Amino acid sequence: MTHETNNHYAIETRGVNLYYGNFRAVKDVDLQIVPQKITAIIGPSGCGKSTVLRSFNRMNDFVPSFRMEGEILFHGQNIYAEDVDPVMVRQRIGMVFQKPNPFPKSIYENVAWGARINGYKGNLDELVEQTLRDAALWDEVKDNLKKSGLSLSGGQQQRLCIARALAVKPEIILMDEPCSALDPIATLKIEELMRELSRQYTIIIVTHNMQQAARASDYTAFFTMDDDRAGLMVEYGETHQIFTNPRDQRTEDYITGRFG
Ligand SMILES: Nc1ncnc2c1ncn2[C@@H]1O[C@H](COP(=O)(O)OP(=O)(O)OP(=O)(O)O)[C@@H](O)[C@H]1O
C-alpha cells in the first residue's frame, strides 16, 4: 500500500491513535518530523511519549495488546501496511534505550553484529572503526576492542549502543531517555554526539529533562494527558519558540514548572 506524502519529512503521522487493549494511550497525533534535525518529545509521565516513539519503528509490536489506528509514513509508505517487514523498518529506523544495553560480547562484536546478520560484504574492521569514530568512542576503545562491552562506563556503553544502532546504516535514530542513567558529563557527551550525528541522521529523543530538550533539540513536541488519560500532542514547533513563546497555556504551565 503506497500513499502520497510529502517526502520532505522523515516521518509523518496521520490520525494516529495507539492502544493497549481497550485503553487508548495516545490519541490523534499528526506530526511531521523534519529530516536531519533533532526532535524532542517532552511531557509529563504517562502521557505516551515512549509509546509514540516506539510506534515509529514498530517496537510496540512486541506488546501483544498493542494496536494502532492511522498511518505512520516513512518515504511515503505506511510502515504498518501489511506488506511491510518490521525487521526492515527497525533496520532503517534504529533505537537506543534508556538503560545502556550492550550485548555481553566484545566491543568489536557489539558493533559488527548487526552488519554480520545483514550479510555485510565489506571490510568489517573498517566498518567497526568508522562506526566507533562516528559514535565518538573510537579513541577510548581502539586498544581494547576485544574487551567486553559491559566493561565500559555507563556513558561509553551508551555510545557503544549508539554505534551498534549506526552500524546497520539507519536513517533515523530513536532515543528513549538515553541519558537518564548517565552523569552530567556523560550526558553532555551524548548531546554533543547527537548534534554531530544530526548532520547525517534524523534524531528523535524522548526526554524527561526539559533543559536537555531546550539545549539539544531543534524541534520540540509537547504532549500531555487528557481527562480520559489518553496522551495528546498539545504543541509542536521549533524548540526556541516552544520554550520562549509557547502558544498553548498547557505548554507554558509545563515548561515553567507549574505542572508535571
Ligand atoms: N506495555 C503496556 N501495556 C499496557 N499499558 C501500557 C504499556 N506501556 C505503557 N502503557 C500505558 O500507556 C500509557 C503511556 O505510557 P508511556 O510509557 O508511553 O508514557 P511516557 O510518557 O513515556 O511515560 P514516562 O515518562 O513515565 O516514561 C501509560 O498509561 C502506561 O501505563
The ligand as an SDF file (V2000), in Angstrom:
LIG
                    3D

 31 33  0  0  0  0  0  0  0  0999 V2000
    3.0140   -2.4940   27.6560 N   0  0  0  0  0  0  0  0  0  0  0  0
    1.9960   -1.7750   28.1130 C   0  0  0  0  0  0  0  0  0  0  0  0
    0.8170   -2.3410   28.4080 N   0  0  0  0  0  0  0  0  0  0  0  0
   -0.2270   -1.6180   28.8770 C   0  0  0  0  0  0  0  0  0  0  0  0
   -0.1740   -0.2780   29.0830 N   0  0  0  0  0  0  0  0  0  0  0  0
    0.9700    0.3350   28.8190 C   0  0  0  0  0  0  0  0  0  0  0  0
    2.1210   -0.3560   28.3200 C   0  0  0  0  0  0  0  0  0  0  0  0
    3.1320    0.5390   28.1460 N   0  0  0  0  0  0  0  0  0  0  0  0
    2.6370    1.7320   28.5210 C   0  0  0  0  0  0  0  0  0  0  0  0
    1.3510    1.6220   28.9080 N   0  0  0  0  0  0  0  0  0  0  0  0
    0.4740    2.7180   29.3740 C   0  0  0  0  0  0  0  0  0  0  0  0
    0.3900    3.6720   28.3360 O   0  0  0  0  0  0  0  0  0  0  0  0
    0.4450    4.9890   28.8540 C   0  0  0  0  0  0  0  0  0  0  0  0
    1.6040    5.7320   28.2340 C   0  0  0  0  0  0  0  0  0  0  0  0
    2.8320    5.1280   28.6580 O   0  0  0  0  0  0  0  0  0  0  0  0
    4.2420    5.6050   28.1280 P   0  0  0  0  0  0  0  0  0  0  0  0
    5.2710    4.7520   28.7780 O   0  0  0  0  0  0  0  0  0  0  0  0
    4.2180    5.6710   26.6570 O   0  0  0  0  0  0  0  0  0  0  0  0
    4.3040    7.0880   28.7010 O   0  0  0  0  0  0  0  0  0  0  0  0
    5.5470    8.0530   28.8940 P   0  0  0  0  0  0  0  0  0  0  0  0
    5.0640    9.4250   28.6460 O   0  0  0  0  0  0  0  0  0  0  0  0
    6.6950    7.5650   28.0790 O   0  0  0  0  0  0  0  0  0  0  0  0
    5.8410    7.8410   30.4380 O   0  0  0  0  0  0  0  0  0  0  0  0
    7.1860    8.0280   31.2700 P   0  0  0  0  0  0  0  0  0  0  0  0
    7.5940    9.4420   31.0800 O   0  0  0  0  0  0  0  0  0  0  0  0
    6.7560    7.7430   32.6870 O   0  0  0  0  0  0  0  0  0  0  0  0
    8.1660    7.0290   30.7350 O   0  0  0  0  0  0  0  0  0  0  0  0
    0.5390    4.8530   30.3700 C   0  0  0  0  0  0  0  0  0  0  0  0
   -0.7670    4.9670   30.9080 O   0  0  0  0  0  0  0  0  0  0  0  0
    1.0780    3.4500   30.5490 C   0  0  0  0  0  0  0  0  0  0  0  0
    0.6460    2.8930   31.7680 O   0  0  0  0  0  0  0  0  0  0  0  0
  1  2  1  0
  2  3  1  0
  2  7  2  0
  3  4  2  0
  4  5  1  0
  5  6  2  0
  6  7  1  0
  6 10  1  0
  7  8  1  0
  8  9  2  0
  9 10  1  0
 10 11  1  0
 11 12  1  0
 11 30  1  0
 12 13  1  0
 13 14  1  0
 13 28  1  0
 14 15  1  0
 15 16  1  0
 16 17  2  0
 16 18  1  0
 16 19  1  0
 19 20  1  0
 20 21  2  0
 20 22  1  0
 20 23  1  0
 23 24  1  0
 24 25  2  0
 24 26  1  0
 24 27  1  0
 28 29  1  0
 28 30  1  0
 30 31  1  0
M  END
$$$$
